[in-house]
Amino acid sequence: IMKVKLKTIVHSIVTAVAFVGCVGASGADEGGMTSTKELVWEPYAGGALQIAKLWGDRDKGAYGMYLKAPAGFKAGSHMHTADDSGVNIQGTWVHTMNGETKELPVGSYIMQPGGQYHSDECKSPEECIWLLVQDAKGDFIPEKK
């Protein structure tokens, strides 16, 4: 249980640091800063989603990124292999996990354990932006029904 609590604390600290704008480091010893004006948005997953990479590489290991979803976007039930943490930056994020659904206003935080099915939705008239952090390679595994 101590390992899980420590991991949750570490995720919380990393997410909080990124949330206040101390992100963009390309290496642990280099440091770095990225203004929101400097963010580079790229299409993601061949659809309406966009990402702005903050650090790391989602395809290789630990990373932090902003994910932009259009108003009305629904991800459907899915899971990730590793735990991930997120902070809502803009819009209303609806997150469902363990049978509970919550509307999460700006500033809200989630810690989603790996291997657990969940769903995400952007329920607002404007696009949503979520800060996502994982300490492992990212993946998206849709639930088979």
N, C-alpha and C positions, 0 to 999 in steps of 0.2 A: 504493500500500500504506500510505503514511503517513496518508492520509485515513481509511482503514478503521480503523487502529490508534487514531487520535485519537477517532473516533466511538465505538469500543469503550470507551476510557478514560472519555469523557464519560458514556456510559451507565452504566458501573460506578460512577462518582462520584455521579451522580444517584440511582441505586438505593441505594447505601450510605447516603447522607444521608437518604433517605426511610425506609430500614429502621430507623435508630436513632431515628426519631420526629420529625425536624425537617421535618415536612411540613405542608400545609394552607395554603400561601401562595396568596393570590388574585392577587397581582401581585408582580413582581420587587422593587419598591421597598418594598412593605408588610411583607413577612415574615409570619410566622404560626406557630401551633402548634395541633395537634389531638391531644387525648388519645384513646386507644382508646375511652373511655367516651362520647366525643362523636361517634363515627362514626355516620353515617346510612346504613343498608343499604337498597338499593332493588332490586326485581326487575329482572332483566336478560334481554334477548333472549327474553322471553315463556316462559321455562322455569324450571328449578330454580336457575339461577345468580342470584347477588346481587352488587351492586357497592357500594363505598363510595368516592365521589370524593374525591381528595386535593387535586389542583390541575388546572387546565386544563379542557378540554372535548374528550372523545374524538371527538365529532362534528365538531369544527372544526379541531383541531390538537393540539399537544403536551399531554400529560396524564400523570397518575399516578393509579392507583386500586388498591384491593384487590378481588380477585375471589374470591368464596366459591363453592365447588363442593361438592355433596353427596358423601358416601362413594359410591364406585363410579362416579362421573361419568366419561364418556368423550367427548371433544370430536370425535373422528374426525379424519381427515387434512384439514388446511386450511393456508392461508397468510395472511399479512398483507402489504400493500404495503410498509410501512416496517419497519425493524429494530425489535425490541422486546426489552426486558430484563425479567427477573423474578427474584424472590427468594421461596423457599418460607417462609411464615410459620407454617403449621400443617398437619399431616397428612403423607402421603407422596405426592409429586408424581412421576408417571412421565412423562417427556418423551422423545419419539422424534424424532430429526433425523438426516439423512444416513445412514439405515439403522442407527443406533445407538440403543438404548433404555437409559435409566438411571432407577433409582429415586433420587429426590432427597429426602433428609431435610430437616427444618427447617434453615434457614440456607443451603441450596444456591442457586446462582445459575445462570441461563441468559442467553445473548445469542443471540437467534434472528434471523438475517438476513432481511430482507424478501424476498419472492418465493420463499421456500423452503418446501415442504410439510413439515409436522411434525404431531405429535399430542400431546395432553395427557390425562392421566387422574389421578383422585384415588383412589389405591390405599391406603386406610386405613379403619379402622372409624369414624373421625370425619370430619367435613367438612374440606376443604382450604381454605386461604386463601393466595392468591398476591398479591404486590405486583407490579404490572405498570406499566411506564413506556415511553412512546413519545414521540419528538420530532416526530411528525406525526399527522395524522388517523388514527384507528383504523378497521380494517375486519376482516371475517372472510370468507374466500373458501374454501368447501369444495372439496375435490378432486373433479373429475368422473371417474368410473370408467367 
